Amino acid sequence: MFKYLSAIFLVLALIAPSGAPSGVFAQEGAPLSIVEVDLWPEFDQPSMLVIYHITLASQVSLPFQVEMRIPAEAGAPHAVAVKQPGGGLISIPYQQQAEQGWIRVTFQATAPEIQLEYYDPSLRKNGSQRTYQYVWPGDYAVSSLGIEVQRPKDATDMQIKPGMVSAHQGNDGLMYYSMNVGSLEKGQVFDISIEYQKDTDALSASDMPVEPSAPLEGSFPGEAGISNFLPVLLGILGFALIVGGAFWYWRSGLRKEAPQQDTRRRHKPPALAVESSADDQVYCHQCGKRALPGDQFCRACGSQLRTN
């Protein structure tokens, strides 16, 4: 009986994978769960701003190396960032390598939500006619791909092909056209064409305050301003004042303790003049040498003087 049950379970295990739809397993193995593509023509530059909002699948282990291709005409990404738990974006390093018609951007995703931006100059202008073609290159399998197109300022008669789109007005006053593409397998290319009329070269961001969709933490090259260094400069200035004050106090104390030298010129007292009269003069009776007042012996011969 045990042998029969083992054989039945083995047969069921072999049949189940072959009978399941291939799309289910491809979708379960998709490393990218959700990809939302924002296409903003003539927003703050006379080109197409492409913004990828990517969410990695739950089974992906972090950090995860991502390799995305962008058109060669873009030159380089405008930003590569990951979303932090608090909702802010922080920029991360990346490498780029030129391929035929593409630039491969490689980076390590340290969080499941990624944002990649680039400007595509292939937005064509012919008088008032504008045309653009977006291509999803199929680098990864995607469980859900969505595309949203922003209608530029002063634009009319916007057409997006192929697919059904839904329109809604954003908080910025501009119209947006959304398209749900669905799941795509790895290597499956998807593209749409955008056409509209526009008689002016005015940019959509010219009449609105430019604010990021989420606060960007970290820094891109050249982002830091003088305000970032103001606390450091004030701290250095305060420390210099403290050191200078201590040195001045120490020097002033040394000047007080040092003995003051008397610079007044000292004069020797004048020798007292001895006044003597002729009657007080004494001479040696032996050699006749005159003695000085107070002498008891002759300075010449040494004889004892006679004072009387």
WOFEN-V143050 format. One record per pair of residues at least 12 apart in sequence whose C-alpha atoms are under 8 Angstrom apart, sorted by sequence separation. I is the first residue (numbers start at 1). J is the second residue. If there is no record, write none. Layout:
i=I j=J
i=I j=J
This chain:
i=38 j=50
i=39 j=51
i=79 j=91
i=80 j=92
i=94 j=106
i=95 j=107
i=165 j=177
i=166 j=178
i=281 j=293
i=37 j=50
i=38 j=51
i=80 j=93
i=94 j=107
i=165 j=178
i=166 j=179
i=287 j=300
i=37 j=51
i=38 j=52
i=80 j=94
i=93 j=107
i=94 j=108
i=165 j=179
i=284 j=298
i=287 j=301
i=37 j=52
i=92 j=107
i=93 j=108
i=164 j=179
i=165 j=180
i=286 j=301
i=36 j=52
i=37 j=53
i=92 j=108
i=163 j=179
i=35 j=52
i=36 j=53
i=286 j=303
i=35 j=53
i=36 j=54
i=34 j=53
i=35 j=54
i=284 j=303
i=34 j=54
i=35 j=55
i=76 j=96
i=285 j=305
i=33 j=54
i=34 j=55
i=153 j=174
i=284 j=305
i=285 j=306
i=32 j=54
i=33 j=55
i=34 j=56
i=152 j=174
i=283 j=305
i=284 j=306
i=32 j=55
i=33 j=56
i=34 j=57
i=151 j=174
i=282 j=305
i=32 j=56
i=33 j=57
i=150 j=174
i=151 j=175
i=282 j=306
i=31 j=56
i=32 j=57
i=33 j=58
i=150 j=175
i=151 j=176
i=282 j=307
i=31 j=57
i=72 j=98
i=150 j=176
i=151 j=177
i=30 j=57
i=72 j=99
i=76 j=103
i=82 j=109
i=84 j=111
i=149 j=176
i=150 j=177
i=31 j=59
i=75 j=103
i=77 j=105
i=82 j=110
i=83 j=111
i=148 j=176
i=149 j=177
i=31 j=60
i=72 j=101
i=73 j=102
i=82 j=111
i=83 j=112
i=148 j=177
i=149 j=178
i=71 j=101
i=72 j=102
i=82 j=112
i=83 j=113
i=148 j=178
i=162 j=192
i=71 j=102
i=72 j=103
i=82 j=113
i=83 j=114
i=147 j=178
i=148 j=179
i=161 j=192
i=162 j=193
i=70 j=102
i=71 j=103
i=82 j=114
i=83 j=115
i=146 j=178
i=147 j=179
i=160 j=192
i=161 j=193
i=69 j=102
i=70 j=103
i=81 j=114
i=82 j=115
i=146 j=179
i=147 j=180
i=160 j=193
i=161 j=194
i=69 j=103
i=70 j=104
i=80 j=114
i=81 j=115
i=146 j=180
i=147 j=181
i=160 j=194
i=69 j=104
i=70 j=105
i=80 j=115
i=81 j=116
i=145 j=180
i=146 j=181
i=159 j=194
i=160 j=195
i=68 j=104
i=69 j=105
i=79 j=115
i=80 j=116
i=144 j=180
i=145 j=181
i=146 j=182
i=158 j=194
i=159 j=195
i=172 j=208
i=67 j=104
i=68 j=105
i=79 j=116
i=80 j=117
i=144 j=181
i=145 j=182
i=158 j=195
i=159 j=196
i=67 j=105
i=68 j=106
i=78 j=116
i=79 j=117
i=144 j=182
i=145 j=183
i=157 j=195
i=158 j=196
i=66 j=105
i=67 j=106
i=77 j=116
i=78 j=117
i=79 j=118
i=143 j=182
i=144 j=183
i=145 j=184
i=157 j=196
i=158 j=197
i=66 j=106
i=67 j=107
i=77 j=117
i=78 j=118
i=143 j=183
i=144 j=184
i=156 j=196
i=157 j=197
i=65 j=106
i=66 j=107
i=77 j=118
i=78 j=119
i=142 j=183
i=143 j=184
i=155 j=196
i=156 j=197
i=65 j=107
i=66 j=108
i=76 j=118
i=77 j=119
i=141 j=183
i=142 j=184
i=155 j=197
i=156 j=198
i=65 j=108
i=66 j=109
i=141 j=184
i=142 j=185
i=155 j=198
i=64 j=108
i=65 j=109
i=74 j=118
i=141 j=185
i=142 j=186
i=154 j=198
i=155 j=199
i=63 j=108
i=64 j=109
i=74 j=119
i=140 j=185
i=141 j=186
i=154 j=199
i=63 j=109
i=64 j=110
i=74 j=120
i=138 j=184
i=140 j=186
i=141 j=187
i=154 j=200
i=62 j=109
i=63 j=110
i=73 j=120
i=74 j=121
i=138 j=185
i=139 j=186
i=140 j=187
i=62 j=110
i=63 j=111
i=70 j=118
i=73 j=121
i=138 j=186
i=139 j=187
i=154 j=202
i=62 j=111
i=71 j=120
i=73 j=122
i=138 j=187
i=153 j=202
i=62 j=112
i=137 j=187
i=138 j=188
i=153 j=203
i=137 j=188
i=138 j=189
i=152 j=203
i=153 j=204
i=137 j=189
i=138 j=190
i=152 j=204
i=136 j=189
i=137 j=190
i=135 j=189
i=136 j=190
i=57 j=112
i=135 j=190
i=136 j=191
i=56 j=112
i=135 j=191
i=55 j=112
i=56 j=113
i=134 j=191
i=135 j=192
i=55 j=113
i=133 j=191
i=134 j=192
i=54 j=113
i=55 j=114
i=133 j=192
i=134 j=193
i=53 j=113
i=54 j=114
i=133 j=193
i=53 j=114
i=54 j=115
i=132 j=193
i=133 j=194
i=52 j=114
i=53 j=115
i=131 j=193
i=132 j=194
i=52 j=115
i=53 j=116
i=131 j=194
i=132 j=195
i=51 j=115
i=52 j=116
i=130 j=194
i=131 j=195
i=51 j=116
i=52 j=117
i=130 j=195
i=131 j=196
i=51 j=117
i=129 j=195
i=130 j=196
i=50 j=117
i=51 j=118
i=129 j=196
i=130 j=197
i=49 j=117
i=50 j=118
i=69 j=137
i=129 j=197
i=130 j=198
i=49 j=118
i=50 j=119
i=128 j=197
i=129 j=198
i=49 j=119
i=50 j=120
i=69 j=139
i=128 j=198
i=48 j=119
i=49 j=120
i=68 j=139
i=128 j=199
i=47 j=119
i=48 j=120
i=67 j=139
i=127 j=199
i=128 j=200
i=47 j=120
i=48 j=121
i=47 j=121
i=48 j=122
i=46 j=121
i=47 j=122
i=48 j=123
i=47 j=123
i=41 j=123
i=35 j=142
i=32 j=140
i=34 j=142
i=37 j=145
i=39 j=147
i=31 j=140
i=32 j=141
i=33 j=142
i=34 j=143
i=35 j=144
i=36 j=145
i=37 j=146
i=38 j=147
i=39 j=148
i=40 j=149
i=41 j=150
i=43 j=152
i=30 j=140
i=31 j=141
i=32 j=142
i=33 j=143
i=34 j=144
i=35 j=145
i=36 j=146
i=37 j=147
i=38 j=148
i=39 j=149
i=40 j=150
i=41 j=151
i=42 j=152
i=30 j=141
i=31 j=142
i=32 j=143
i=33 j=144
i=34 j=145
i=35 j=146
i=36 j=147
i=37 j=148
i=38 j=149
i=39 j=150
i=40 j=151
i=41 j=152
i=29 j=141
i=30 j=142
i=36 j=148
i=38 j=150
i=40 j=152
i=30 j=143
i=27 j=141
i=26 j=141
i=27 j=142
i=28 j=143
i=27 j=143
i=89 j=214
i=91 j=216
i=88 j=214
i=89 j=215
i=90 j=216
i=91 j=217
i=87 j=214
i=88 j=215
i=89 j=216
i=90 j=217
i=91 j=218
i=87 j=215
i=88 j=216
i=89 j=217
i=90 j=218
i=91 j=219
i=88 j=217
i=90 j=219
i=91 j=220
i=30 j=185
i=46 j=201
i=27 j=183
i=46 j=203
i=27 j=185
i=45 j=203
i=26 j=185
i=44 j=203
i=42 j=202
i=43 j=203
i=44 j=204
i=42 j=203
i=43 j=204
i=44 j=205
i=42 j=204
i=43 j=205
i=44 j=206
